[in-house]
Amino acid sequence: MPRGTKVERNSVSNQPHELKYEAEKLGVKTSDIRDAKKDGSNQRKEIEKKTKG
């Protein structure tokens, strides 16, 4: 992959800046993202389903 290429990964890490980004993107609280991750999956699609629905 060329240097400097932006790629949205499929998983969300526990780093504060990544949790904040995902929360702002979905319009929810950071704690909601953390709770969705605790349910067993750190895949972005799964987290989006759990926080929206």
mmCIF entry with sequence, helices, sheets and N, C-alpha, C, O atoms, coordinates in Angstrom:
data_MODEL
# 
_entry.id   MODEL 
# 
_entity.id                         1 
_entity.type                       polymer 
_entity.pdbx_number_of_molecules   1 
# 
_entity_poly.entity_id                      1 
_entity_poly.type                           'polypeptide(L)' 
_entity_poly.nstd_linkage                   no 
_entity_poly.nstd_monomer                   no 
_entity_poly.pdbx_seq_one_letter_code       MPRGTKVERNSVSNQPHELKYEAEKLGVKTSDIRDAKKDGSNQRKEIEKKTKG 
_entity_poly.pdbx_seq_one_letter_code_can   MPRGTKVERNSVSNQPHELKYEAEKLGVKTSDIRDAKKDGSNQRKEIEKKTKG 
_entity_poly.pdbx_strand_id                 A 
# 
loop_
_entity_poly_seq.entity_id 
_entity_poly_seq.num 
_entity_poly_seq.mon_id 
_entity_poly_seq.hetero 
1 1  MET n 
1 2  PRO n 
1 3  ARG n 
1 4  GLY n 
1 5  THR n 
1 6  LYS n 
1 7  VAL n 
1 8  GLU n 
1 9  ARG n 
1 10 ASN n 
1 11 SER n 
1 12 VAL n 
1 13 SER n 
1 14 ASN n 
1 15 GLN n 
1 16 PRO n 
1 17 HIS n 
1 18 GLU n 
1 19 LEU n 
1 20 LYS n 
1 21 TYR n 
1 22 GLU n 
1 23 ALA n 
1 24 GLU n 
1 25 LYS n 
1 26 LEU n 
1 27 GLY n 
1 28 VAL n 
1 29 LYS n 
1 30 THR n 
1 31 SER n 
1 32 ASP n 
1 33 ILE n 
1 34 ARG n 
1 35 ASP n 
1 36 ALA n 
1 37 LYS n 
1 38 LYS n 
1 39 ASP n 
1 40 GLY n 
1 41 SER n 
1 42 ASN n 
1 43 GLN n 
1 44 ARG n 
1 45 LYS n 
1 46 GLU n 
1 47 ILE n 
1 48 GLU n 
1 49 LYS n 
1 50 LYS n 
1 51 THR n 
1 52 LYS n 
1 53 GLY n 
# 
_struct_asym.id          A 
_struct_asym.entity_id   1 
# 
loop_
_struct_conf.conf_type_id 
_struct_conf.id 
_struct_conf.pdbx_PDB_helix_id 
_struct_conf.beg_label_comp_id 
_struct_conf.beg_label_asym_id 
_struct_conf.beg_label_seq_id 
_struct_conf.pdbx_beg_PDB_ins_code 
_struct_conf.end_label_comp_id 
_struct_conf.end_label_asym_id 
_struct_conf.end_label_seq_id 
_struct_conf.pdbx_end_PDB_ins_code 
_struct_conf.beg_auth_comp_id 
_struct_conf.beg_auth_asym_id 
_struct_conf.beg_auth_seq_id 
_struct_conf.end_auth_comp_id 
_struct_conf.end_auth_asym_id 
_struct_conf.end_auth_seq_id 
_struct_conf.pdbx_PDB_helix_class 
_struct_conf.details 
_struct_conf.pdbx_PDB_helix_length 
HELX_P HELX_P1 AA1 PRO A 16 ? LEU A 26 ? PRO A 16 LEU A 26 1 ? 11 
HELX_P HELX_P2 AA2 THR A 30 ? LYS A 38 ? THR A 30 LYS A 38 1 ? 9  
HELX_P HELX_P3 AA3 ARG A 44 ? LYS A 52 ? ARG A 44 LYS A 52 1 ? 9  
# 
_struct_conf_type.id          HELX_P 
_struct_conf_type.criteria    ? 
_struct_conf_type.reference   ? 
# 
loop_
_atom_site.group_PDB 
_atom_site.id 
_atom_site.type_symbol 
_atom_site.label_atom_id 
_atom_site.label_alt_id 
_atom_site.label_comp_id 
_atom_site.label_asym_id 
_atom_site.label_entity_id 
_atom_site.label_seq_id 
_atom_site.pdbx_PDB_ins_code 
_atom_site.Cartn_x 
_atom_site.Cartn_y 
_atom_site.Cartn_z 
_atom_site.occupancy 
_atom_site.B_iso_or_equiv 
_atom_site.pdbx_formal_charge 
_atom_site.auth_seq_id 
_atom_site.auth_comp_id 
_atom_site.auth_asym_id 
_atom_site.auth_atom_id 
_atom_site.pdbx_PDB_model_num 
ATOM 1   N N  . MET A 1 1  ? 0.847   -1.168 0.000  1.00 0.00 ? 1  MET A N  1 
ATOM 2   C CA . MET A 1 1  ? 0.000   0.000  0.000  1.00 0.00 ? 1  MET A CA 1 
ATOM 3   C C  . MET A 1 1  ? 0.898   1.240  0.000  1.00 0.00 ? 1  MET A C  1 
ATOM 4   O O  . MET A 1 1  ? 1.848   1.318  0.780  1.00 0.00 ? 1  MET A O  1 
ATOM 5   N N  . PRO A 1 2  ? 0.606   2.193  -0.858 1.00 0.00 ? 2  PRO A N  1 
ATOM 6   C CA . PRO A 1 2  ? 1.429   3.400  -0.915 1.00 0.00 ? 2  PRO A CA 1 
ATOM 7   C C  . PRO A 1 2  ? 1.362   4.191  0.384  1.00 0.00 ? 2  PRO A C  1 
ATOM 8   O O  . PRO A 1 2  ? 0.341   4.223  1.070  1.00 0.00 ? 2  PRO A O  1 
ATOM 9   N N  . ARG A 1 3  ? 2.452   4.807  0.687  1.00 0.00 ? 3  ARG A N  1 
ATOM 10  C CA . ARG A 1 3  ? 2.524   5.601  1.904  1.00 0.00 ? 3  ARG A CA 1 
ATOM 11  C C  . ARG A 1 3  ? 1.580   6.799  1.813  1.00 0.00 ? 3  ARG A C  1 
ATOM 12  O O  . ARG A 1 3  ? 1.476   7.444  0.769  1.00 0.00 ? 3  ARG A O  1 
ATOM 13  N N  . GLY A 1 4  ? 0.903   7.085  2.907  1.00 0.00 ? 4  GLY A N  1 
ATOM 14  C CA . GLY A 1 4  ? 0.015   8.235  2.946  1.00 0.00 ? 4  GLY A CA 1 
ATOM 15  C C  . GLY A 1 4  ? -1.401  7.945  2.486  1.00 0.00 ? 4  GLY A C  1 
ATOM 16  O O  . GLY A 1 4  ? -2.225  8.858  2.432  1.00 0.00 ? 4  GLY A O  1 
ATOM 17  N N  . THR A 1 5  ? -1.704  6.707  2.155  1.00 0.00 ? 5  THR A N  1 
ATOM 18  C CA . THR A 1 5  ? -3.042  6.351  1.709  1.00 0.00 ? 5  THR A CA 1 
ATOM 19  C C  . THR A 1 5  ? -3.954  6.190  2.915  1.00 0.00 ? 5  THR A C  1 
ATOM 20  O O  . THR A 1 5  ? -3.613  5.487  3.866  1.00 0.00 ? 5  THR A O  1 
ATOM 21  N N  . LYS A 1 6  ? -5.117  6.842  2.878  1.00 0.00 ? 6  LYS A N  1 
ATOM 22  C CA . LYS A 1 6  ? -6.067  6.703  3.973  1.00 0.00 ? 6  LYS A CA 1 
ATOM 23  C C  . LYS A 1 6  ? -6.889  5.442  3.756  1.00 0.00 ? 6  LYS A C  1 
ATOM 24  O O  . LYS A 1 6  ? -7.414  5.204  2.669  1.00 0.00 ? 6  LYS A O  1 
ATOM 25  N N  . VAL A 1 7  ? -6.990  4.646  4.801  1.00 0.00 ? 7  VAL A N  1 
ATOM 26  C CA . VAL A 1 7  ? -7.766  3.419  4.738  1.00 0.00 ? 7  VAL A CA 1 
ATOM 27  C C  . VAL A 1 7  ? -8.582  3.308  6.017  1.00 0.00 ? 7  VAL A C  1 
ATOM 28  O O  . VAL A 1 7  ? -8.033  3.375  7.116  1.00 0.00 ? 7  VAL A O  1 
ATOM 29  N N  . GLU A 1 8  ? -9.886  3.140  5.874  1.00 0.00 ? 8  GLU A N  1 
ATOM 30  C CA . GLU A 1 8  ? -10.708 2.921  7.056  1.00 0.00 ? 8  GLU A CA 1 
ATOM 31  C C  . GLU A 1 8  ? -10.686 1.432  7.355  1.00 0.00 ? 8  GLU A C  1 
ATOM 32  O O  . GLU A 1 8  ? -11.199 0.621  6.584  1.00 0.00 ? 8  GLU A O  1 
ATOM 33  N N  . ARG A 1 9  ? -10.093 1.087  8.474  1.00 0.00 ? 9  ARG A N  1 
ATOM 34  C CA . ARG A 1 9  ? -9.998  -0.313 8.838  1.00 0.00 ? 9  ARG A CA 1 
ATOM 35  C C  . ARG A 1 9  ? -11.364 -0.869 9.213  1.00 0.00 ? 9  ARG A C  1 
ATOM 36  O O  . ARG A 1 9  ? -12.302 -0.120 9.487  1.00 0.00 ? 9  ARG A O  1 
ATOM 37  N N  . ASN A 1 10 ? -11.458 -2.177 9.221  1.00 0.00 ? 10 ASN A N  1 
ATOM 38  C CA . ASN A 1 10 ? -12.725 -2.832 9.529  1.00 0.00 ? 10 ASN A CA 1 
ATOM 39  C C  . ASN A 1 10 ? -12.992 -2.955 11.018 1.00 0.00 ? 10 ASN A C  1 
ATOM 40  O O  . ASN A 1 10 ? -14.115 -3.258 11.421 1.00 0.00 ? 10 ASN A O  1 
ATOM 41  N N  . SER A 1 11 ? -11.974 -2.726 11.844 1.00 0.00 ? 11 SER A N  1 
ATOM 42  C CA . SER A 1 11 ? -12.177 -2.876 13.276 1.00 0.00 ? 11 SER A CA 1 
ATOM 43  C C  . SER A 1 11 ? -11.882 -1.571 14.008 1.00 0.00 ? 11 SER A C  1 
ATOM 44  O O  . SER A 1 11 ? -11.174 -0.699 13.505 1.00 0.00 ? 11 SER A O  1 
ATOM 45  N N  . VAL A 1 12 ? -12.449 -1.465 15.214 1.00 0.00 ? 12 VAL A N  1 
ATOM 46  C CA . VAL A 1 12 ? -12.265 -0.282 16.047 1.00 0.00 ? 12 VAL A CA 1 
ATOM 47  C C  . VAL A 1 12 ? -11.398 -0.675 17.233 1.00 0.00 ? 12 VAL A C  1 
ATOM 48  O O  . VAL A 1 12 ? -11.732 -1.606 17.965 1.00 0.00 ? 12 VAL A O  1 
ATOM 49  N N  . SER A 1 13 ? -10.297 0.023  17.426 1.00 0.00 ? 13 SER A N  1 
ATOM 50  C CA . SER A 1 13 ? -9.419  -0.281 18.561 1.00 0.00 ? 13 SER A CA 1 
ATOM 51  C C  . SER A 1 13 ? -9.938  0.405  19.816 1.00 0.00 ? 13 SER A C  1 
ATOM 52  O O  . SER A 1 13 ? -10.934 1.127  19.766 1.00 0.00 ? 13 SER A O  1 
ATOM 53  N N  . ASN A 1 14 ? -9.274  0.185  20.929 1.00 0.00 ? 14 ASN A N  1 
ATOM 54  C CA . ASN A 1 14 ? -9.662  0.814  22.197 1.00 0.00 ? 14 ASN A CA 1 
ATOM 55  C C  . ASN A 1 14 ? -8.972  2.145  22.433 1.00 0.00 ? 14 ASN A C  1 
ATOM 56  O O  . ASN A 1 14 ? -9.061  2.701  23.527 1.00 0.00 ? 14 ASN A O  1 
ATOM 57  N N  . GLN A 1 15 ? -8.292  2.659  21.431 1.00 0.00 ? 15 GLN A N  1 
ATOM 58  C CA . GLN A 1 15 ? -7.613  3.944  21.591 1.00 0.00 ? 15 GLN A CA 1 
ATOM 59  C C  . GLN A 1 15 ? -8.655  5.064  21.669 1.00 0.00 ? 15 GLN A C  1 
ATOM 60  O O  . GLN A 1 15 ? -9.611  5.087  20.894 1.00 0.00 ? 15 GLN A O  1 
ATOM 61  N N  . PRO A 1 16 ? -8.460  5.993  22.614 1.00 0.00 ? 16 PRO A N  1 
ATOM 62  C CA . PRO A 1 16 ? -9.455  7.050  22.829 1.00 0.00 ? 16 PRO A CA 1 
ATOM 63  C C  . PRO A 1 16 ? -9.818  7.840  21.575 1.00 0.00 ? 16 PRO A C  1 
ATOM 64  O O  . PRO A 1 16 ? -10.989 8.153  21.362 1.00 0.00 ? 16 PRO A O  1 
ATOM 65  N N  . HIS A 1 17 ? -8.832  8.166  20.743 1.00 0.00 ? 17 HIS A N  1 
ATOM 66  C CA . HIS A 1 17 ? -9.145  8.968  19.558 1.00 0.00 ? 17 HIS A CA 1 
ATOM 67  C C  . HIS A 1 17 ? -9.993  8.183  18.562 1.00 0.00 ? 17 HIS A C  1 
ATOM 68  O O  . HIS A 1 17 ? -10.793 8.771  17.835 1.00 0.00 ? 17 HIS A O  1 
ATOM 69  N N  . GLU A 1 18 ? -9.829  6.878  18.521 1.00 0.00 ? 18 GLU A N  1 
ATOM 70  C CA . GLU A 1 18 ? -10.617 6.075  17.590 1.00 0.00 ? 18 GLU A CA 1 
ATOM 71  C C  . GLU A 1 18 ? -12.043 5.875  18.099 1.00 0.00 ? 18 GLU A C  1 
ATOM 72  O O  . GLU A 1 18 ? -12.993 5.883  17.316 1.00 0.00 ? 18 GLU A O  1 
ATOM 73  N N  . LEU A 1 19 ? -12.188 5.698  19.406 1.00 0.00 ? 19 LEU A N  1 
ATOM 74  C CA . LEU A 1 19 ? -13.526 5.594  19.988 1.00 0.00 ? 19 LEU A CA 1 
ATOM 75  C C  . LEU A 1 19 ? -14.284 6.908  19.792 1.00 0.00 ? 19 LEU A C  1 
ATOM 76  O O  . LEU A 1 19 ? -15.471 6.903  19.465 1.00 0.00 ? 19 LEU A O  1 
ATOM 77  N N  . LYS A 1 20 ? -13.598 8.026  19.993 1.00 0.00 ? 20 LYS A N  1 
ATOM 78  C CA . LYS A 1 20 ? -14.220 9.345  19.828 1.00 0.00 ? 20 LYS A CA 1 
ATOM 79  C C  . LYS A 1 20 ? -14.643 9.572  18.382 1.00 0.00 ? 20 LYS A C  1 
ATOM 80  O O  . LYS A 1 20 ? -15.735 10.077 18.125 1.00 0.00 ? 20 LYS A O  1 
ATOM 81  N N  . TYR A 1 21 ? -13.782 9.201  17.439 1.00 0.00 ? 21 TYR A N  1 
ATOM 82  C CA . TYR A 1 21 ? -14.100 9.368  16.019 1.00 0.00 ? 21 TYR A CA 1 
ATOM 83  C C  . TYR A 1 21 ? -15.350 8.573  15.656 1.00 0.00 ? 21 TYR A C  1 
ATOM 84  O O  . TYR A 1 21 ? -16.254 9.094  15.003 1.00 0.00 ? 21 TYR A O  1 
ATOM 85  N N  . GLU A 1 22 ? -15.400 7.328  16.075 1.00 0.00 ? 22 GLU A N  1 
ATOM 86  C CA . GLU A 1 22 ? -16.536 6.461  15.739 1.00 0.00 ? 22 GLU A CA 1 
ATOM 87  C C  . GLU A 1 22 ? -17.814 6.984  16.388 1.00 0.00 ? 22 GLU A C  1 
ATOM 88  O O  . GLU A 1 22 ? -18.880 6.955  15.772 1.00 0.00 ? 22 GLU A O  1 
ATOM 89  N N  . ALA A 1 23 ? -17.715 7.461  17.624 1.00 0.00 ? 23 ALA A N  1 
ATOM 90  C CA . ALA A 1 23 ? -18.880 8.001  18.324 1.00 0.00 ? 23 ALA A CA 1 
ATOM 91  C C  . ALA A 1 23 ? -19.414 9.243  17.620 1.00 0.00 ? 23 ALA A C  1 
ATOM 92  O O  . ALA A 1 23 ? -20.624 9.389  17.451 1.00 0.00 ? 23 ALA A O  1 
ATOM 93  N N  . GLU A 1 24 ? -18.523 10.133 17.212 1.00 0.00 ? 24 GLU A N  1 
ATOM 94  C CA . GLU A 1 24 ? -18.952 11.347 16.513 1.00 0.00 ? 24 GLU A CA 1 
ATOM 95  C C  . GLU A 1 24 ? -19.560 11.008 15.157 1.00 0.00 ? 24 GLU A C  1 
ATOM 96  O O  . GLU A 1 24 ? -20.538 11.625 14.734 1.00 0.00 ? 24 GLU A O  1 
ATOM 97  N N  . LYS A 1 25 ? -18.979 10.032 14.486 1.00 0.00 ? 25 LYS A N  1 
ATOM 98  C CA . LYS A 1 25 ? -19.477 9.620  13.172 1.00 0.00 ? 25 LYS A CA 1 
ATOM 99  C C  . LYS A 1 25 ? -20.904 9.078  13.268 1.00 0.00 ? 25 LYS A C  1 
ATOM 100 O O  . LYS A 1 25 ? -21.732 9.334  12.394 1.00 0.00 ? 25 LYS A O  1 
ATOM 101 N N  . LEU A 1 26 ? -21.186 8.328  14.335 1.00 0.00 ? 26 LEU A N  1 
ATOM 102 C CA . LEU A 1 26 ? -22.498 7.713  14.502 1.00 0.00 ? 26 LEU A CA 1 
ATOM 103 C C  . LEU A 1 26 ? -23.468 8.572  15.304 1.00 0.00 ? 26 LEU A C  1 
ATOM 104 O O  . LEU A 1 26 ? -24.658 8.264  15.368 1.00 0.00 ? 26 LEU A O  1 
ATOM 105 N N  . GLY A 1 27 ? -22.971 9.649  15.919 1.00 0.00 ? 27 GLY A N  1 
ATOM 106 C CA . GLY A 1 27 ? -23.828 10.531 16.705 1.00 0.00 ? 27 GLY A CA 1 
ATOM 107 C C  . GLY A 1 27 ? -24.235 9.937  18.042 1.00 0.00 ? 27 GLY A C  1 
ATOM 108 O O  . GLY A 1 27 ? -25.346 10.172 18.515 1.00 0.00 ? 27 GLY A O  1 
ATOM 109 N N  . VAL A 1 28 ? -23.343 9.168  18.652 1.00 0.00 ? 28 VAL A N  1 
ATOM 110 C CA . VAL A 1 28 ? -23.612 8.553  19.955 1.00 0.00 ? 28 VAL A CA 1 
ATOM 111 C C  . VAL A 1 28 ? -22.494 8.906  20.923 1.00 0.00 ? 28 VAL A C  1 
ATOM 112 O O  . VAL A 1 28 ? -21.533 9.577  20.547 1.00 0.00 ? 28 VAL A O  1 
ATOM 113 N N  . LYS A 1 29 ? -22.617 8.458  22.168 1.00 0.00 ? 29 LYS A N  1 
ATOM 114 C CA . LYS A 1 29 ? -21.588 8.705  23.172 1.00 0.00 ? 29 LYS A CA 1 
ATOM 115 C C  . LYS A 1 29 ? -20.455 7.696  23.025 1.00 0.00 ? 29 LYS A C  1 
ATOM 116 O O  . LYS A 1 29 ? -20.652 6.598  22.506 1.00 0.00 ? 29 LYS A O  1 
ATOM 117 N N  . THR A 1 30 ? -19.282 8.075  23.480 1.00 0.00 ? 30 THR A N  1 
ATOM 118 C CA . THR A 1 30 ? -18.122 7.175  23.459 1.00 0.00 ? 30 THR A CA 1 
ATOM 119 C C  . THR A 1 30 ? -18.409 5.928  24.289 1.00 0.00 ? 30 THR A C  1 
ATOM 120 O O  . THR A 1 30 ? -17.978 4.831  23.936 1.00 0.00 ? 30 THR A O  1 
ATOM 121 N N  . SER A 1 31 ? -19.134 6.095  25.387 1.00 0.00 ? 31 SER A N  1 
ATOM 122 C CA . SER A 1 31 ? -19.464 4.942  26.237 1.00 0.00 ? 31 SER A CA 1 
ATOM 123 C C  . SER A 1 31 ? -20.357 3.941  25.499 1.00 0.00 ? 31 SER A C  1 
ATOM 124 O O  . SER A 1 31 ? -20.283 2.740  25.760 1.00 0.00 ? 31 SER A O  1 
ATOM 125 N N  . ASP A 1 32 ? -21.197 4.421  24.585 1.00 0.00 ? 32 ASP A N  1 
ATOM 126 C CA . ASP A 1 32 ? -22.035 3.518  23.790 1.00 0.00 ? 32 ASP A CA 1 
ATOM 127 C C  . ASP A 1 32 ? -21.172 2.651  22.873 1.00 0.00 ? 32 ASP A C  1 
ATOM 128 O O  . ASP A 1 32 ? -21.460 1.470  22.678 1.00 0.00 ? 32 ASP A O  1 
ATOM 129 N N  . ILE A 1 33 ? -20.125 3.234  22.318 1.00 0.00 ? 33 ILE A N  1 
ATOM 130 C CA . ILE A 1 33 ? -19.204 2.480  21.464 1.00 0.00 ? 33 ILE A CA 1 
ATOM 131 C C  . ILE A 1 33 ? -18.485 1.430  22.299 1.00 0.00 ? 33 ILE A C  1 
ATOM 132 O O  . ILE A 1 33 ? -18.346 0.281  21.880 1.00 0.00 ? 33 ILE A O  1 
ATOM 133 N N  . ARG A 1 34 ? -18.029 1.830  23.487 1.00 0.00 ? 34 ARG A N  1 
ATOM 134 C CA . ARG A 1 34 ? -17.348 0.886  24.386 1.00 0.00 ? 34 ARG A CA 1 
ATOM 135 C C  . ARG A 1 34 ? -18.256 -0.277 24.748 1.00 0.00 ? 34 ARG A C  1 
ATOM 136 O O  . ARG A 1 34 ? -17.824 -1.430 24.753 1.00 0.00 ? 34 ARG A O  1 
ATOM 137 N N  . ASP A 1 35 ? -19.525 0.024  25.052 1.00 0.00 ? 35 ASP A N  1 
ATOM 138 C CA . ASP A 1 35 ? -20.480 -1.025 25.412 1.00 0.00 ? 35 ASP A CA 1 
ATOM 139 C C  . ASP A 1 35 ? -20.725 -1.974 24.243 1.00 0.00 ? 35 ASP A C  1 
ATOM 140 O O  . ASP A 1 35 ? -20.832 -3.185 24.439 1.00 0.00 ? 35 ASP A O  1 
ATOM 141 N N  . ALA A 1 36 ? -20.815 -1.436 23.039 1.00 0.00 ? 36 ALA A N  1 
ATOM 142 C CA . ALA A 1 36 ? -21.020 -2.282 21.862 1.00 0.00 ? 36 ALA A CA 1 
ATOM 143 C C  . ALA A 1 36 ? -19.822 -3.195 21.639 1.00 0.00 ? 36 ALA A C  1 
ATOM 144 O O  . ALA A 1 36 ? -19.984 -4.342 21.222 1.00 0.00 ? 36 ALA A O  1 
ATOM 145 N N  . LYS A 1 37 ? -18.622 -2.693 21.916 1.00 0.00 ? 37 LYS A N  1 
ATOM 146 C CA . LYS A 1 37 ? -17.416 -3.508 21.774 1.00 0.00 ? 37 LYS A CA 1 
ATOM 147 C C  . LYS A 1 37 ? -17.383 -4.616 22.823 1.00 0.00 ? 37 LYS A C  1 
ATOM 148 O O  . LYS A 1 37 ? -16.900 -5.715 22.550 1.00 0.00 ? 37 LYS A O  1 
ATOM 149 N N  . LYS A 1 38 ? -17.889 -4.336 24.013 1.00 0.00 ? 38 LYS A N  1 
ATOM 150 C CA . LYS A 1 38 ? -17.892 -5.336 25.087 1.00 0.00 ? 38 LYS A CA 1 
ATOM 151 C C  . LYS A 1 38 ? -18.788 -6.525 24.752 1.00 0.00 ? 38 LYS A C  1 
ATOM 152 O O  . LYS A 1 38 ? -18.597 -7.618 25.286 1.00 0.00 ? 38 LYS A O  1 
ATOM 153 N N  . ASP A 1 39 ? -19.756 -6.316 23.876 1.00 0.00 ? 39 ASP A N  1 
ATOM 154 C CA . ASP A 1 39 ? -20.662 -7.399 23.492 1.00 0.00 ? 39 ASP A CA 1 
ATOM 155 C C  . ASP A 1 39 ? -19.982 -8.469 22.662 1.00 0.00 ? 39 ASP A C  1 
ATOM 156 O O  . ASP A 1 39 ? -20.606 -9.472 22.315 1.00 0.00 ? 39 ASP A O  1 
ATOM 157 N N  . GLY A 1 40 ? -18.708 -8.271 22.337 1.00 0.00 ? 40 GLY A N  1 
ATOM 158 C CA . GLY A 1 40 ? -17.962 -9.345 21.706 1.00 0.00 ? 40 GLY A CA 1 
ATOM 159 C C  . GLY A 1 40 ? -17.366 -9.058 20.352 1.00 0.00 ? 40 GLY A C  1 
ATOM 160 O O  . GLY A 1 40 ? -16.562 -9.852 19.864 1.00 0.00 ? 40 GLY A O  1 
ATOM 161 N N  . SER A 1 41 ? -17.725 -7.958 19.726 1.00 0.00 ? 41 SER A N  1 
ATOM 162 C CA . SER A 1 41 ? -17.194 -7.697 18.393 1.00 0.00 ? 41 SER A CA 1 
ATOM 163 C C  . SER A 1 41 ? -16.600 -6.307 18.335 1.00 0.00 ? 41 SER A C  1 
ATOM 164 O O  . SER A 1 41 ? -17.137 -5.365 18.918 1.00 0.00 ? 41 SER A O  1 
ATOM 165 N N  . ASN A 1 42 ? -15.484 -6.183 17.625 1.00 0.00 ? 42 ASN A N  1 
ATOM 166 C CA . ASN A 1 42 ? -14.922 -4.855 17.419 1.00 0.00 ? 42 ASN A CA 1 
ATOM 167 C C  . ASN A 1 42 ? -14.984 -4.461 15.944 1.00 0.00 ? 42 ASN A C  1 
ATOM 168 O O  . ASN A 1 42 ? -14.306 -3.527 15.516 1.00 0.00 ? 42 ASN A O  1 
ATOM 169 N N  . GLN A 1 43 ? -15.799 -5.176 15.173 1.00 0.00 ? 43 GLN A N  1 
ATOM 170 C CA . GLN A 1 43 ? -15.979 -4.868 13.760 1.00 0.00 ? 43 GLN A CA 1 
ATOM 171 C C  . GLN A 1 43 ? -16.871 -3.638 13.619 1.00 0.00 ? 43 GLN A C  1 
ATOM 172 O O  . GLN A 1 43 ? -17.905 -3.537 14.279 1.00 0.00 ? 43 GLN A O  1 
ATOM 173 N N  . ARG A 1 44 ? -16.468 -2.701 12.753 1.00 0.00 ? 44 ARG A N  1 
ATOM 174 C CA . ARG A 1 44 ? -17.221 -1.455 12.578 1.00 0.00 ? 44 ARG A CA 1 
ATOM 175 C C  . ARG A 1 44 ? -18.684 -1.698 12.223 1.00 0.00 ? 44 ARG A C  1 
ATOM 176 O O  . ARG A 1 44 ? -19.567 -1.038 12.771 1.00 0.00 ? 44 ARG A O  1 
ATOM 177 N N  . LYS A 1 45 ? -18.952 -2.627 11.323 1.00 0.00 ? 45 LYS A N  1 
ATOM 178 C CA . LYS A 1 45 ? -20.334 -2.890 10.901 1.00 0.00 ? 45 LYS A CA 1 
ATOM 179 C C  . LYS A 1 45 ? -21.182 -3.375 12.065 1.00 0.00 ? 45 LYS A C  1 
ATOM 180 O O  . LYS A 1 45 ? -22.332 -2.960 12.216 1.00 0.00 ? 45 LYS A O  1 
ATOM 181 N N  . GLU A 1 46 ? -20.618 -4.253 12.887 1.00 0.00 ? 46 GLU A N  1 
ATOM 182 C CA . GLU A 1 46 ? -21.347 -4.774 14.055 1.00 0.00 ? 46 GLU A CA 1 
ATOM 183 C C  . GLU A 1 46 ? -21.611 -3.674 15.065 1.00 0.00 ? 46 GLU A C  1 
ATOM 184 O O  . GLU A 1 46 ? -22.704 -3.602 15.627 1.00 0.00 ? 46 GLU A O  1 
ATOM 185 N N  . ILE A 1 47 ? -20.636 -2.824 15.303 1.00 0.00 ? 47 ILE A N  1 
ATOM 186 C CA . ILE A 1 47 ? -20.798 -1.727 16.258 1.00 0.00 ? 47 ILE A CA 1 
ATOM 187 C C  . ILE A 1 47 ? -21.864 -0.760 15.772 1.00 0.00 ? 47 ILE A C  1 
ATOM 188 O O  . ILE A 1 47 ? -22.680 -0.289 16.564 1.00 0.00 ? 47 ILE A O  1 
ATOM 189 N N  . GLU A 1 48 ? -21.867 -0.459 14.481 1.00 0.00 ? 48 GLU A N  1 
ATOM 190 C CA . GLU A 1 48 ? -22.876 0.431  13.924 1.00 0.00 ? 48 GLU A CA 1 
ATOM 191 C C  . GLU A 1 48 ? -24.277 -0.153 14.096 1.00 0.00 ? 48 GLU A C  1 
ATOM 192 O O  . GLU A 1 48 ? -25.211 0.578  14.428 1.00 0.00 ? 48 GLU A O  1 
ATOM 193 N N  . LYS A 1 49 ? -24.435 -1.430 13.879 1.00 0.00 ? 49 LYS A N  1 
ATOM 194 C CA . LYS A 1 49 ? -25.739 -2.080 14.050 1.00 0.00 ? 49 LYS A CA 1 
ATOM 195 C C  . LYS A 1 49 ? -26.195 -1.990 15.502 1.00 0.00 ? 49 LYS A C  1 
ATOM 196 O O  . LYS A 1 49 ? -27.356 -1.680 15.768 1.00 0.00 ? 49 LYS A O  1 
ATOM 197 N N  . LYS A 1 50 ? -25.291 -2.258 16.445 1.00 0.00 ? 50 LYS A N  1 
ATOM 198 C CA . LYS A 1 50 ? -25.646 -2.276 17.862 1.00 0.00 ? 50 LYS A CA 1 
ATOM 199 C C  . LYS A 1 50 ? -25.977 -0.894 18.390 1.00 0.00 ? 50 LYS A C  1 
ATOM 200 O O  . LYS A 1 50 ? -26.859 -0.759 19.237 1.00 0.00 ? 50 LYS A O  1 
ATOM 201 N N  . THR A 1 51 ? -25.291 0.138  17.912 1.00 0.00 ? 51 THR A N  1 
ATOM 202 C CA . THR A 1 51 ? -25.536 1.491  18.434 1.00 0.00 ? 51 THR A CA 1 
ATOM 203 C C  . THR A 1 51 ? -26.738 2.148  17.766 1.00 0.00 ? 51 THR A C  1 
ATOM 204 O O  . THR A 1 51 ? -27.406 2.971  18.393 1.00 0.00 ? 51 THR A O  1 
ATOM 205 N N  . LYS A 1 52 ? -27.028 1.816  16.537 1.00 0.00 ? 52 LYS A N  1 
ATOM 206 C CA . LYS A 1 52 ? -28.157 2.431  15.838 1.00 0.00 ? 52 LYS A CA 1 
ATOM 207 C C  . LYS A 1 52 ? -29.480 1.748  16.157 1.00 0.00 ? 52 LYS A C  1 
ATOM 208 O O  . LYS A 1 52 ? -30.533 2.386  16.170 1.00 0.00 ? 52 LYS A O  1 
ATOM 209 N N  . GLY A 1 53 ? -29.416 0.460  16.411 1.00 0.00 ? 53 GLY A N  1 
ATOM 210 C CA . GLY A 1 53 ? -30.663 -0.282 16.527 1.00 0.00 ? 53 GLY A CA 1 
ATOM 211 C C  . GLY A 1 53 ? -31.019 -0.658 17.886 1.00 0.00 ? 53 GLY A C  1 
ATOM 212 O O  . GLY A 1 53 ? -32.054 -1.289 18.101 1.00 0.00 ? 53 GLY A O  1 
# 
